[in-house]
């Protein structure tokens, strides 16, 4: 069983590449961003709480995010493997993930980081904002905030997996197909 974290800044291509990886490996795809947006759409209590952070491009508090992700994870105990997308984004989340995987006798196989320069991310997100319907993609101030939060609070999580020798970096520039085949090859090695 392979449990992969697809990591990277907003706009790196995590969502797009996740679709290919799910098709190839049959992963259960757990995207915290998607789950939050689903809750916002359905106006759940969690959605209402999360919305104000997401609209400002800030991280949703750890306790809320971890509890939500853990209960999603527990729904798929018969999975052939998990693809975590957008989680963990803090060291506390990384530790919690290890803990709740460990309770099911599971562990993270690898964290794969998609690397893309900020200028490219900014232009990709502004472009995506024209059609994604996501308020956090439509506003350059919010996008700037999300990139700042990534560099200040989230990028450091890579160290956690480097220390465990589980961190792999993949160039996120190039065609969707090229990047997808590199990712498939990397995951195929495990
Ligand atoms: P994403 O779709 O991954 O870009 O996430 C959209 C927004 O959801 C982020 O800008 C955060 O506000 C929130 N979010 C998603 N995942 C997390 C997480 N692991 N921790 C905290 N906030 C998150």
Boltz pocket constraint, residues with backbone or C-beta under 6 A from the ligand:
constraints:
  - pocket:
      binder: B
      contacts: [[A, 10], [A, 32], [A, 33], [A, 34], [A, 36], [A, 50], [A, 53], [A, 54], [A, 55], [A, 57], [A, 58], [A, 59], [A, 60], [A, 61], [A, 65], [A, 85], [A, 86], [A, 87], [A, 88], [A, 89], [A, 90], [A, 93], [A, 136], [A, 146]]
      max_distance: 6.0
